[in-house]
């Protein structure tokens, strides 16, 4: 496993390990954030070289986080998955080393006992299941899968945007009786709770970790790219409610700025985490 595909942080008694499926993907920033331009991205030199190229292209990753506590091994967001039909050709029938990388990091699928999804877009639920003899079977067969009830109610009746995501990656979990619907402030363990961050999707949640006086938040897609820390008004093409998403980001930044809270960006390329600090009348990621 390449060294840049795994990274670990310790928040009190909780160990958080990043496992990457697609690492440091470069693309036109306007594909994700239509109000941004390469020139505006280059105006913030702290984004280079980790989060933007010298030409102003964005750099993002598709990754999951495994949280190890004294009692649990918890998978957060299960990436893209293999053997899927998706809207984007690059992700259709994609193959990756995700499961072997997960095992190399010490997390065999059968050792995961909880799976959380910040929301139900294709790149956050893909490895919920895997194709076995033509059937979609739960990848983490010994786990309970926790979904925010509002998120599930929305996508279970809405047309799928990116391919048959619910059909191949979520419904089989319900069919096997492994799904639990929870509120958006659900406490998963004594150290880990959900934090509502709506806008990207109706029931989107971030994950808040507190242990032994230390804190971290894993963002989900409330923030896709670090440039949105400087420009929270830049909403994503994938946001269901761009206005609500921008409001949620602004409130989040005000709440966590200049505090000793580690912010871990679900799509942030390495180094992936840092602290939000004020920069004039705006904010930036201090990493």
N, C-alpha and C positions, 0 to 999 in steps of 0.2 A: 504494500500500500504506500503510495507516494506520501511523503511527510505532510504536504500541505492539505491533504484531504482529511486530516484528523487534528483536532485541537481540544484541549480540556481546560475547564475553569473549575475552581472550588469556591463555593459559596457556603461557608460554615460546614455543615455536615453533608451538603448536597454537591455531588460531582456532576458536571455538565460536559458531555462529550459531543463534539460536532463531527458528523459523518457526511461527506459530500458525495452527491451523485453526479452533478455536472459542475465542474470547478472553473471559476474565473471566466465565465462566458462574456465575450465582448459583443456589443451591438450598438446600433444607433440609439441614443438616449430618447429620441422622440417616439420610438416604437413603444416605449413604456410610459413616458411622461411627455405628452404632446406640447405642453407649455414650455418645456426646456429646449435648449439648443446646445450644440457642442460649444459654442462661444460662452454661453452662460455657465455651463459646467466648468469650463476652463477658468472662469473668473474666481473660482474657489480653489486655490492651490492646495489646500489640505486634502482634497480628494485624490490627488496623485501621490504615488503611482498605484495605490491599492484599489481605488474605486473608479478611476477614470484613466483612460489612455492619454497620451500626449496629443491625440487628435480630438479629444473630447468625447470619445465613445464611453459608454457606461461599462462597468465590469460588475457582474453579479454572479452568484452561485445558487445552485439548487441543493439543499442540504436538510438534514434532520438533526435533532438533538436528543441524546439519551441522558436522562437524569437518573443518577443512582443515589438513592437514599439508604438509610439503615434497613428499611423494610422492602423497598421496591426498586424495580428497574422500569423506568417509564419512557416510552418512545413518544416524542413530540414531532408531529408532521412527518409523513412517510414518503415524501418525495414523489417521483414521477411513475416509476414502475415499468415493468417489461410487458411486451405483448399487447399493448393497448392501441386502440384506434383513437387518435386525437385530431383536433382541428389542424394543428401544426405538423407538417410533415416531419420536422426534425425530432418530434417526440412520438411519432407513430411507430410502433414496433421497435422502440428503442431498447437496447440491451446495455446493461451497465454491470459493474462489479459491486453494486450496492450491498447485496447480502453477504458476499465474501468479505468486503471491507468491514461490515458490521461485525461479523464473526471474528475477524482479525483484531478488532478493538475489544474483544471479550464479551460481545453481546450476541450469542446465538439466539435465533428467533424464539425458541422455546423458553428462554430465560426472561423475556419481557412479560411483565404481568399487567401493565396498563399501557394503553395507547391513547394519546390525546391528539386532536386535530384542531388547529386554530380556526380553520374554516374548511369548506368542502370543495375548493378548487382542485383541479386535476393534479397539480404539482405538490399537493399537501396530503393526498390520500392514496397515492398510487400503490405503494407497497403495503397498504392495508390487506391486500389480497395478492395471490399469485395463481397462475394458471396451472392446474394439475389435472391431467387426463381430460382436458377440454372443459373443466369447471373452475370457476373462481372460488378458491378456498382461502380462508383467513391465513395470512402469513404468520401471525403471532397467535397461535391456536390456544395458548394458555392465558391470554390477556383478556381483560375487559376493555372495550373500546368506548371512550367517553366522547359524546358529541353534544354541543350546545343545542338545546331543544329548538330555539328560534332558528338557528342555522339549518337544522334538519327539516323543520316544517317548511322553510322557504324553498330549499332545493328539491325536496321530495315532490313538489308540485309544479316547479318551474321547468321550462325547457332547458336542456343542458347546453351550455355555451361552447364547450371545448371537446365534445365527444360524449360517449355514454359513461360519464364519470360515476354517477350514482349507481348505474346498473352493474358496472364491473368492480367498483372499489368500495362501495358503501352498502348497498342493499344486501350483498352476500353476508355481511357482518350481522345485519338484523336477521337474515334468514337462519343463521346458525345460533341465534340467541345470545350473541356476545356483546350487543350494543346496549349502552345506558345513555339515556337523555338526561342532561343536567342543566342547571341554570348557569348564566354567564358570570356569576360570582362564586361558582362552586369551589369549595375547598377540597382539593384532591388528597393532600396529606397535611400534617401539621405545618410543613414548610412550603407547600406549593398550592397556589390558588389561581383560579382564572380571573382575568380582569377584562371587563367588557370594553372593546375598542371598535364600535360599529362604524360602518361607512363603506369599507372595502366590500364587505358583505353584511347582511342584516344582523347576523349573530356572531360576527367575528370576535374572537377573544385573543388577548395576549396572555402570557403566563408569568406570574410573579412568584419569585423564590425569595424567601426570608429564612435565614438560619444563623443562629449565634451572632446576631447583630449585623449580619451582612445581607445585602439585597442585590437582586438582579431581575431584569425583565427581558423575556424573549418576545420580540415584537409581533411575530407573524407578519402579515402583509399590511398592517397598519402603516408601516414605513417599508417601502420596497428598496430604496436606494438612499445612501447617506446624504445626497444633495437635498432630499426632502426635509432634512433637519434644518438646513439653512432656508429652504423655501417650502414650508408646509402647505402652502396654497397650491403647489403642483400636485395635482391628483393623477392617478394612474388610469390608463385606458381600461383596466380591468376592474375599477371601482364601480360597484353597483350604484352608489350614491356619492358622487365626487364632492359635493358640498359638505355632507356629513363626514366624509373621510378627512377633508381638510380641517374641519372643526375638531375632530378627534385628535388629529396630529398636533394641532396648536395647543390643545389642552394638555396632552401628554407631555409635550416639550416644556411647558410652563411648570408642570407638576414635578418633573424629574431633573430639571436643569440645576446645575451647581450643587448636586447632592452626590454622596458616595454610593451611587446605584449603578451597577454594570448593566449597560444596555446591549443586548445581543441581537443583532439584526438577522432575521431569518434568511434573507437573501443577500446579506452583506458578504462579500468575498473576504478572505483573510486580510487583516486580523479579526474581522467579524464583530468585535465588541469594543466598547469604550464608554466614556461618560459624556453626557450632554453638558456643555458649558455655554455660557452666554458669550456672544461675539458682537459687541455693539448692541443694536436693537434686535439681533437675531441670535441663532444658536449654531453650534457646530459640534462635531463628534471629536472628542479628545481621546486619541488612541496612541 
